[in-house]
């Protein structure tokens, strides 16, 4: 029995290590980025990077009318946020800030865009869980945050 416990403890030790956590952080960054990147791609003219599809203004005004800010502000904010923050997440740069920003977007979407849509609740919880993990743990060793932290760390005298 103690052999099984020892093997279990070794496995837990291995799975609790920096390498596995960094891989989990990388996957969480990619997963969260992918959710919002797909949404961003629906808001821009196909074949362009930042040209907002004019139909988005109609959609936001008529279908997302619960938003507390004007459509002319909401469309570019949503589009450019869904462009910038996923890129930063994939790179692992400003990971905590980017995850927090996307969590804020998820809350706004759940409360103001689809408040009665129960099927969106699972989406919002997924975004909040991934975001909370990244806000609390950071981008991990496989990120530009980690690389810049090494260069910014004070040198020992």
RODREN-801003 format. One record per residue: x, z, y of N, C-alpha, C in turn. Coordinates in pm, whole numbers, plus 50000, padded with zeros to 5 digits. Layout:
BEGIN
XZYXZYXZY
...
This chain:
BEGIN
500825000049880500005000050000500865000050126
501975007750122502815008350242503494994850268
503704986950162504274973650178503334964450256
502034965650228501034957650300500994961850446
501034974850471501024979950608502264975350683
503404975650616504654971150678504584956250712
504084948250618503934933850644502964931350759
501874938850759500884937450867501524940951002
502264951951006502904956151131503924945851179
504654939751087505604929151125504864917051183
503754913351118502964902051166502404904851306
501884916851325501364920651457502484920351560
503654925251523504804924951614505184910851652
505184901951554505514887951579504474881351670
503194883651639502114877551717501974883651856
502524895451877502454902052007503634898552096
504494889952049505714886652121505504877052237
506554875252312506544866952432506244852352400
506764847252290506574833052258505104829952233
504464837952150503044835552119502194837352244
502484847752323501714849952445501894838352543
503114833352556503364822152647502644809452602
502574807352472501824795752419500334797552448
499824809752430498414812552460498134810352608
499054814552694498884812552838498904797652873
499774790152810499814775652832498494769252791
497994772852672496724767352625495574771352717
495564783752764494514788252856494564780452987
495774778053037495914770253161495384756153142
495744749853030495304736153004493784735652984
493234745352911491794745652886491004747253016
491414756753099490714759153225490874747053317
492054741453323492284729553406491404717953360
491304716153229490524705053175489054705653211
488504717553212487094719353247486824713853386
487664717753481487434713753620487944699553648
488964695053577489454681353596488384671253558
487684673853448486604664653408485524664053515
485224675353575484224675653681484724668053804
485994669853836486594662653949486474647553929
486744642753807486714628353781485324622353803
484264630453795482914625253820482614624253968
483454630354051483184630754195483934620154275
484894613454214485674603354287485374589454234
485624579554320485424565554282486414562354171
485914555954065486764552653951487964544253995
489124547953946490354540953980491044546354104
490444556254168491074562454285491374577054254
492174583054338492514597154320491674606254408
491494602554533490864611754627489684605854704
489264593754673488134587754744486844592854681
486144601054756484914607254706483814596754692
483144596854578482014588054553480864592554644
480334583354722479294586654820478044592554755
477794589454628476604595054562476684610254549
477894615754558478044630254547477324637454659
477314631654778476614637954890475124638754862
474564628154803473154628154766472884638654658
473734638954557473554648454447473634662754498
474634665654579474784679254630473604683154717
473124673954800472024677154890470704678854818
470474670754715469164670954649469114679354521
470164679254443470144686654317470824700254327
471764701654418472484714354434472124720554568
470854720054603470424724354736470524739354759
470824746954657470934761454673472254766054731
473194756954749474504760854802474374766454943
475104777154972474984783555104475814776855214
476444765455184477224758455286476734744055296
476954737555411476474723755428477104714155327
476344704055291476794693955195478074687155240
478174684055369479374677255421480634685455402
480494698255386481634707155360481784709755210
480664711355141480684714954999481294703954911
480954691454938481434680454853482964679254857
483574678254977485044677454976485714690154924
485134701754955485724714254904485734714354752
484604711054692484524711054546485434700354486
485404688454543486204677354489487684680354495
488164684454611489604686554627490064699354556
489194709154543489544721054464489664717554317
488734709054268488784704854129489934695054102
490544689954207491734681554194492994690154197
493114698754297494344706254320494584717354217
493604726054197493834737854114494124734553967
493464724653906493864720953769495314715953760
495754708353859497144703653858498094715653865
497794724953956498644736853968498634744853838
497474745853773497404753353648498234746853538
498134733853524498914727053419500404728953444
500814728353570502224730553604502614745253591
501624754053595501924768353593502474772953726
502014766953834502464770453968501304776954043
501544788654099500484796454164499324798554067
499674801953945498694803053836497594813053867
497984824953910496974835353935496014831154045
496534825754154495694821354265494774809954221
495314800254148494514788854103493404793254009
493714801953915492704807053822491624814753897
492034822753994491064830454074490154821054153
490724810554210489914800854286488884794154196
489284790254075488354783753984487304793553932
487684806153918486704816453881485644817653991
486104817354116485164817854229484224805954227
484754794254197483894782354188482854784054077
483264789553964482334791553853481204801053892
481544811553964480514821054009479544814254105
480074806654200479214799454294478314789554220
478874782254125478084772654048476974779753972
477304790953908476314798253829475224804253917
475604809854032474634816754116473814807354204
474434796754256473754788454356473364774554307
474114768854214473824755254169472864755454051
473174763653951472354764353830471924778753800
471234785453891470894799553866469914801653751
469094791753721468094793253615468504786653484
469674780453483470104773153364470864782353270
470164787353170470784796753075471934790253000
471864777152976472944770352903474244770152981
474194772153111475424772453191476094786053185
475384796153140475954809653134477174810053043
477104803452928478244803052836479444796152897
479184785452972480254778453043480914787853144
480094794753221480644803753324481444815053261
480954820753153481684831553086483004826553031
483014814452977484264808652928485274807053041
484834801553152485724799953269486214813453317
485324823253326485724836553374486684843353277
486484841653147487394847753049488774841353056
488834828153058490134821353070490814825153201
490034825153309490584828553439491084842853446
490304852153392490704866253395491994868353316
492124861653203493364862353124494544857653207
494384846353277495494840953356495774849253481
494724854453544494934862953662495684875653622
495314881353509495934894053468497324892253408
497564881253336498844879453266499774869153331
499234860653418500064850553482500214838153396
501094829253438501264816353373502094816553247
502854827253224503674828253105505054822353124
505864823253020507254818553026507354803353037
506304796252994506304781553000505554777353126
506084780953243505424777753369506434776853482
506044769853586506904769453705506934782953775
505874790853759505894804553814507064812353756
507274811353626508364818653560509724813453606
509844800353621511114794553665511424798853807
510444798053896510694802154035510954817054044
510304824953959510544839453961511994842553925
512554834953832513964837053795514894833953911
514594823453986515444819754099515244829054218
514054834654231513734843254345514114857754319
514404861254195514744875154161516034879054233
516064891454281517284896054349518454896454252
519594892054298520804891854216521414905854210
521854909654090522504922654074523884922054138
524234932854206525534933054277526654937154186
